[in-house]
Amino acid sequence: MKRNAIEDLIKWKSSEERKPMVLKGARQVGKTWLMKEFGKNYYSSYVYFNFDEEDELKSIFEVNKNPYRIIELLSMIAGEKIIPGETLIIFDEVQECPEALNSLKYFKEKANDYHVIAAGSLLGTLLAKPKSYPVGMVNLLDIFPLTFDEFLEAIDEPLYAYYCSIEKEQHIEEIFHNRLLEAYNYYLIIGGMPECVTSWVKYKDPARIARIQRELIEVYENDFSKHNGKVNSGRILMVFRSIASQLAKPNEKFMYGAVREGGRARDFEEAIEWLVSAGMINRVYNVSKMEHPLSAFDKLDNFKLFVFDTGLLKHMAGLDNSAILLKNDYQFKGPLTENYVLQQLRGQFDIEPRYYSDKNSEIDFIIQHGTEIIPIETKGGEDKSAPSFKRYIIEKKPEHAIRFSKRGYLKNGLITNMPLYLARKMRDLLD
């Protein structure tokens, strides 16, 4: 399976400003595979060190600050010479050894000709506390579950080749439109977790997918108590388990009282921050104005929470596959569709998506692209009704206004309808 992040790592390797690289992302999104694949294909060799499996490694970093001495000892352990620029040094589960994470500073300052890449579970929660890692001394790269385009390449290469060829306002033939919509429905069920996608390619067994998703959620919930630091693990669990029911509410806004009766911000703020930092949930703020710069208008107490993988949200909500595949309308279709669109939009634009909601109107997502503000409406079917969206367009006449739905790719006045399967190509199709 191919991952788009390889392109980012190739650029990192050749960059004159290269620093040691740290990969962030939830457990099981493919960080270890990515580092090894990168080492195998773009270096003469790689050496791999796992701080969870090899406890004795920690002593090297506890007593040594000199990167050349560290390299000498690591070479002995690996049984091969580590050559600058030719050997990729991989530190995995680096959160288990804070001294190894901190050593990246010394590599940057004194031995930057060595190429070092590190990753670990819940690293984001460590990186949220600047004292615990070398600020400004590392490059950071977020790794997410497979996006729709990566998923499509894994399950149907010829269809993926067609998908890549789609250009701005191109007519998409019905046969391809229907096949891509089918792949989109499969993505809602399977999601982008590498283990789920690999299992589907190999076995085509939905029962196996459901079992993997259930086991992944159990792993995550166990992590809450193991790596939570000072944050109450029970509250982290309560927030995480409440997300599907929060999204099922008419306005989807996160309510502390829906986690626990009488719950308040001060009870659950830290738990939410922990989950966001861990890469487990995506937070989308409501803005008071749809103007540039968007983040200046964030209502910090008014937001929605989404799950980082749509397949996992589908499993957490208890949605049956037949609802997605056979019904035009089903409970939870709106939230699942929004979760999918957000998952595809993340990382495409410099500013994270927001949404707009007041007493009279709601717009699902707002994107800032340069100084341009783009309103986005998401529809799980072919429905076109969206009074707030249309009213905003009439009043503001934005350069771009996007409706994602199951309808074909076409421009209708000021609104561009993009099929849901094109969400990952949105930025490319704007230009």
C-alpha positions in Angstrom: 0.0 0.0 0.0 1.2 3.5 -0.8 1.1 6.5 1.5 1.1 10.1 0.5 3.3 11.0 3.4 6.3 9.3 1.6 6.4 12.4 -0.6 6.8 14.6 2.5 9.6 12.4 3.8 11.4 12.5 0.4 11.3 16.3 0.6 12.5 16.2 4.2 15.5 14.0 3.2 16.7 16.5 0.6 15.9 19.7 2.5 18.8 21.9 3.4 16.9 22.9 6.5 16.3 19.2 7.5 16.1 18.5 11.3 15.4 15.2 13.0 11.9 14.2 12.0 9.1 13.3 14.5 6.0 11.6 13.2 2.8 12.2 15.2 -0.5 10.3 14.9 -2.7 7.9 16.7 -1.6 4.3 17.4 -2.0 1.9 14.4 -2.2 4.6 11.6 1.0 3.1 10.0 3.9 5.2 11.4 6.2 2.2 11.9 5.5 0.8 8.4 6.0 4.2 6.9 9.4 4.7 8.5 10.7 1.3 7.5 9.3 1.6 4.0 11.0 5.0 3.6 14.3 3.6 5.0 14.1 0.5 2.7 13.4 2.4 -0.5 15.3 5.7 -0.1 18.4 4.8 1.9 21.2 2.3 1.5 20.0 0.8 4.8 18.1 1.6 8.0 18.6 0.7 11.6 15.5 0.3 13.8 15.3 0.7 17.5 12.0 0.2 19.5 12.1 1.6 23.0 9.0 -0.4 24.1 10.5 -3.8 23.1 14.2 -3.1 24.0 14.3 -1.7 27.5 18.1 -1.7 27.8 18.3 0.9 25.0 17.2 3.5 27.4 20.5 3.4 29.4 22.4 4.6 26.3 20.4 7.9 26.3 20.3 8.2 30.1 24.1 8.5 30.4 25.1 10.0 27.0 24.5 13.4 25.6 27.1 13.2 22.8 25.4 12.1 19.5 28.6 10.6 18.1 28.9 8.3 21.2 25.2 7.4 20.9 25.7 6.5 17.2 28.8 4.4 18.1 26.7 2.4 20.7 23.7 2.1 18.4 26.0 0.8 15.6 27.3 -1.9 18.0 23.7 -3.0 18.9 22.5 -2.9 15.2 25.6 -4.8 14.1 26.3 -2.4 11.2 28.0 0.9 10.6 25.7 3.9 10.6 26.7 6.1 7.7 25.6 9.8 7.6 23.1 10.4 4.9 23.0 6.8 3.8 21.6 5.0 6.9 18.2 6.1 8.2 18.1 5.9 12.1 14.6 5.0 13.3 13.5 5.5 16.9 10.1 3.9 17.5 7.9 4.1 20.6 10.1 7.0 21.6 7.6 8.2 24.2 9.0 5.3 26.4 12.3 7.1 26.6 12.1 10.9 27.0 15.9 11.1 27.0 15.9 9.6 23.4 13.3 12.2 22.3 15.4 14.9 23.9 18.6 13.6 22.3 17.2 14.8 18.9 18.3 18.3 20.0 21.9 17.1 20.2 21.6 15.5 16.7 20.4 18.8 15.3 23.1 20.9 17.0 26.1 18.6 16.6 25.4 15.8 14.1 22.8 16.9 11.7 24.4 14.9 8.9 22.8 11.8 10.4 19.2 11.3 9.3 17.0 10.5 12.3 13.3 9.8 12.3 11.2 9.1 15.4 7.6 8.1 16.2 5.5 6.8 19.0 2.0 6.4 20.4 0.5 9.4 22.0 3.5 11.5 21.2 1.1 14.4 20.5 0.3 14.6 24.3 4.0 14.9 25.1 4.6 17.5 22.3 1.7 19.6 23.7 4.0 20.2 26.7 7.0 22.1 25.3 9.3 21.2 28.2 9.2 17.6 27.3 10.7 17.8 23.8 13.3 19.9 21.9 11.2 22.8 20.7 12.4 24.2 17.3 15.0 21.4 17.0 12.8 18.9 15.1 10.5 18.7 12.0 7.0 17.4 12.8 4.7 15.5 10.4 1.2 14.4 11.2 0.3 10.9 10.0 -3.4 10.1 9.6 -5.4 7.0 8.6 -5.6 6.4 4.8 -7.4 9.1 3.0 -10.0 8.2 0.3 -7.4 8.4 -2.5 -5.0 6.1 -0.6 -7.8 3.7 0.1 -8.9 3.7 -3.5 -5.4 3.0 -4.7 -5.2 0.0 -2.3 -8.5 -1.6 -3.3 -8.8 -0.7 -7.1 -5.8 0.6 -8.9 -7.5 1.1 -12.4 -10.3 3.1 -10.8 -7.7 5.1 -8.8 -5.9 5.9 -12.1 -9.2 7.3 -13.5 -9.7 9.2 -10.2 -6.2 10.9 -10.6 -7.1 12.0 -14.1 -10.2 14.0 -13.0 -9.7 17.7 -13.7 -11.6 20.8 -12.8 -15.2 20.8 -13.8 -14.7 17.6 -15.9 -17.7 15.5 -16.8 -17.5 12.2 -15.0 -19.1 9.3 -16.9 -21.9 7.6 -15.1 -20.2 4.2 -15.0 -17.2 5.8 -13.2 -19.4 8.0 -11.0 -21.3 4.9 -9.8 -18.1 2.9 -9.2 -16.5 5.7 -7.2 -19.7 6.2 -5.1 -19.6 2.5 -4.3 -15.9 2.8 -3.2 -17.0 5.8 -1.1 -19.6 3.7 0.6 -17.0 1.0 1.3 -14.7 3.6 2.8 -17.5 4.7 5.2 -17.6 1.1 6.4 -13.9 0.1 6.3 -12.4 3.5 7.1 -8.7 4.3 6.7 -7.0 2.3 9.4 -4.2 0.3 7.6 -5.1 -3.0 9.3 -8.7 -2.7 8.2 -7.8 -1.8 4.6 -5.2 -4.6 4.3 -7.7 -7.1 5.7 -10.4 -6.0 3.2 -7.9 -6.3 0.2 -6.9 -9.8 1.4 -10.2 -11.4 2.7 -13.2 -9.1 1.6 -14.8 -10.1 4.9 -16.8 -7.4 6.7 -17.0 -9.5 9.9 -13.1 -9.3 10.1 -13.3 -5.5 9.6 -15.8 -5.2 12.5 -13.6 -7.3 14.7 -10.5 -5.3 13.9 -12.4 -2.0 14.6 -13.7 -3.3 17.9 -10.2 -4.4 19.0 -8.7 -1.0 17.9 -11.2 0.8 20.0 -10.3 -1.5 23.0 -6.6 -0.7 22.5 -7.3 3.0 22.5 -9.4 2.9 25.5 -6.7 0.9 27.4 -4.2 3.6 26.3 -6.2 6.2 28.1 -5.4 4.8 31.5 -1.8 3.9 30.7 -0.5 7.2 29.2 -2.8 9.9 30.6 -0.3 11.6 32.9 -2.2 13.9 35.2 -5.5 13.8 33.3 -8.3 11.8 34.7 -8.6 8.6 32.5 -12.2 8.1 33.4 -13.1 11.5 32.0 -11.1 10.8 28.8 -13.1 7.6 28.3 -16.4 9.4 28.9 -15.7 12.1 26.4 -14.5 9.5 23.8 -17.5 7.3 24.2 -19.9 10.3 24.0 -18.8 11.5 20.6 -21.3 9.4 18.5 -24.3 10.5 20.6 -23.0 14.1 20.6 -22.9 14.1 16.8 -26.4 12.5 16.7 -27.9 15.6 18.3 -29.7 18.1 15.9 -26.9 20.7 16.0 -24.0 18.3 16.8 -22.4 20.9 19.1 -20.4 19.3 21.9 -22.3 19.6 25.2 -20.4 18.9 28.5 -23.8 18.0 30.1 -24.3 15.3 27.5 -21.1 13.5 28.8 -22.3 13.5 32.3 -25.4 15.1 33.8 -24.4 18.5 35.3 -21.0 18.2 33.6 -19.1 21.5 33.0 -16.2 22.7 31.0 -13.8 22.5 33.9 -14.6 18.8 34.4 -13.8 17.8 30.8 -11.6 20.4 29.2 -8.3 18.6 30.0 -9.8 15.3 28.7 -10.7 16.9 25.4 -7.3 18.5 25.1 -5.6 15.2 25.7 -7.7 13.4 23.0 -7.0 16.2 20.5 -3.3 16.1 21.2 -3.3 12.3 21.0 -4.8 12.6 17.5 -7.9 10.6 18.5 -10.4 13.3 17.8 -10.7 16.3 15.5 -12.1 19.5 17.0 -13.9 22.0 14.8 -14.6 25.5 16.2 -17.6 27.6 15.5 -16.7 31.1 14.3 -18.6 34.3 15.0 -17.7 35.7 11.6 -17.0 34.1 8.2 -14.1 36.4 7.5 -10.3 36.3 7.0 -8.5 35.5 9.3 -10.9 32.7 10.4 -9.1 31.7 13.6 -9.4 35.2 15.0 -13.2 34.6 15.2 -13.1 31.2 17.0 -15.7 30.7 19.7 -13.5 28.7 22.0 -16.4 27.4 24.0 -18.4 26.3 21.0 -17.2 23.4 18.9 -17.9 20.0 17.5 -15.8 16.9 18.0 -15.3 14.2 15.3 -13.5 10.9 15.4 -10.1 10.7 13.5 -11.3 7.7 11.4 -14.7 7.5 9.8 -14.8 3.7 9.9 -14.2 3.7 13.7 -17.0 6.3 14.1 -19.3 4.1 12.1 -18.4 1.2 14.4 -18.8 3.3 17.6 -22.3 4.4 16.4 -23.3 0.8 15.8 -24.4 1.5 12.2 -25.2 -1.6 10.2 -23.4 -1.9 6.9 -26.7 -2.5 5.1 -27.9 1.0 6.1 -25.0 2.6 4.3 -25.2 0.3 1.2 -28.9 0.0 0.7 -30.7 3.0 2.2 -30.9 6.4 0.7 -31.6 7.9 4.1 -30.6 6.5 7.5 -30.1 7.7 11.0 -26.6 9.2 11.5 -26.0 9.7 7.8 -25.3 13.5 8.2 -22.7 13.2 11.0 -20.9 10.3 9.3 -20.8 12.2 6.0 -19.4 15.3 7.8 -16.8 13.2 9.6 -15.7 11.8 6.3 -15.4 15.2 4.6 -13.5 16.6 7.5 -11.1 13.6 7.4 -10.4 14.3 3.7 -10.1 18.1 4.2 -7.5 17.9 7.0 -4.0 18.8 5.8 -5.1 20.2 2.5 -5.3 23.8 3.7 -3.0 25.7 6.0 -5.8 26.6 8.3 -8.0 23.9 9.9 -11.7 23.9 8.8 -14.2 25.8 11.0 -18.0 25.9 10.9 -20.6 28.6 11.3 -23.8 28.4 13.4 -26.2 30.9 14.9 -29.9 30.9 15.7 -30.9 31.3 12.1 -28.4 29.4 10.0 -25.6 26.9 9.9 -22.9 26.2 7.4 -21.2 22.8 7.8 -17.6 23.8 7.1 -15.7 27.0 6.3 -12.3 26.9 4.6 -9.7 29.6 4.5 -7.7 29.4 1.3 -5.2 32.3 1.2 -7.5 35.2 2.0 -10.5 33.6 0.4 -13.3 32.2 2.6 -15.0 29.1 1.1 -18.4 27.8 2.5 -19.0 24.1 2.3 -22.2 22.1 2.5 -22.2 18.4 3.0 -25.0 16.1 1.9 -25.0 12.4 2.4 -27.3 11.8 -0.6 -28.5 13.8 -3.6 -30.6 16.4 -1.7 -29.9 20.0 -2.7 -31.8 21.9 0.0 -29.5 24.1 2.1 -31.2 27.4 2.8 -28.4 28.9 5.0 -25.8 27.9 2.5 -27.7 29.4 -0.4 -28.6 32.6 1.6 -24.9 33.2 2.4 -23.9 32.7 -1.3 -26.6 35.2 -2.5 -25.4 37.8 0.1 -21.6 37.3 -0.1 -21.1 36.0 -3.7 -18.0 34.0 -2.8 -15.5 33.1 -5.5 -16.0 29.4 -4.6 -18.9 27.6 -2.8 -18.8 23.8 -2.6 -21.5 21.3 -2.0 -20.4 17.7 -1.4 -23.1 15.2 -2.3 -23.8 12.0 -4.3 -24.8 14.1 -7.3 -22.4 14.4 -10.3 -19.6 17.0 -10.7 -21.1 20.1 -12.0 -21.2 23.9 -11.5 -24.7 25.4 -11.0 -24.5 29.2 -10.8 -22.2 30.1 -7.9 -22.4 26.6 -6.4 -20.0 23.8 -7.5 -21.4 20.4 -6.7 -18.5 17.9 -6.0 -19.3 14.2 -5.6 -18.3 13.1 -2.0 -15.5 11.0 -3.4 -13.7 14.2 -4.6 -13.4 15.7 -1.2 -9.7 14.8 -1.0 -9.1 16.6 -4.4 -10.9 19.7 -3.4 -7.8 22.0 -3.2 -6.4 20.8 -6.5 -9.8 21.3 -8.2 -10.1 24.9 -7.0 -7.1 26.1 -9.0 
